[in-house]
Amino acid sequence: MNRINRNFKASVFTHLFCDPENERGLYNAFSSVQFPLDAPVVDYTLTDVLYKERVNDLAFTVGGKLVCFFEGQSTINENMALRYLIYCARVYEKLISNKAMYSEGRVSIPTPEYFVLYNGVKPFPEKKIYRLSDSFAIEQDGIQPLELIVTAYNVNKGYNEAIVKKDANLYGYVTFVARVRENEQRGMEREDAVKAAIEGCINDGILAEYLEKNASEVVNMLFGEWNWEDARAVWDEETEKRVEKRMNEKWQSVISDKEKVIADKEKMIADKEKMIADKNAEIVALKTQFNISSL
């Protein structure tokens, strides 16, 4: 049973994997430790009540021993360790009471693990590590006073296939996204590309039950999600062009200022040379006038 809170906006990724059974399967695909099917999973994904949006994609505990964080991303973000630091603190606030934190004895807390699943179109390695310490303003040798390590996996078609195939939902999600993009590359409009991918996956038994139940929502979510990313990409490109234009204008201004300084100096030199030439001519005239021979 899908237990998503329908009051909150979601992406296809969060909509598919928010169910505890699916969260457990997703974690097992990326972990060497396999939790049994009866291991309790409790969702702790953060939500913004005011804006009806999820703050992060997935956060959940498994067996009370682990707290897992997953983000599905189609854009590259080098600040994931910093973002996860903030998410993690907020989740632990939910997991641990204030009274326990101020008790004399040490409090046992679930071990955190952080994952990013990348399926964007820009080049990205099969696996990449983000460290919080890479963002520190001052580099420190030895043990870091605070560290958080995020493992990012490329889950596009053809990458990390052994991992992706461990979980049917993950394999289905990767296949579905790949088919949407393939349809677009063949010239389909985005909405048609999504609908054709849904129909094709259902016919092939890929995420069939999920897509049959949620076809219209999937179209709306993916269409809106990707259109937003396209718009942001356009804004980023326009911003880059504006910055480049301003830099060029500033550079041209600097060049003009330097050229003016050089021109002023050249004029000053020319004036001094003329003054010297005039003085020399005056001396020659005086010598001629008084018949003074050169020494």
Secondary structure, 3 states (H helix, E strand, C coil): CCCCCCCCECCHHHHHHCCHHHHHHHHHHHCCCCCCCCCCEEECCCEECCCCEECCCEEEEECCCEEEEEEEECCCCCCHHHHHHHHHHHHHHHHCCHHHHCCCCCCCCCEEEEEEEECCCCCCCCEEEEEHHHHCCCCCCCCCCCCCEEEEEECCCCCCHHHHCCCHHHHHHHHHHHHHHHHHHCCCCHHHHHHHHHHHHHHCCCCHHHHHHHHHHHHHHHHHHHHHHHHHHHHHHHHHHHHHHHHHHHHHHHHHHHHHHHHHHHHHHHHHHHHHHHHHHHHHHHHHHCCCCCC
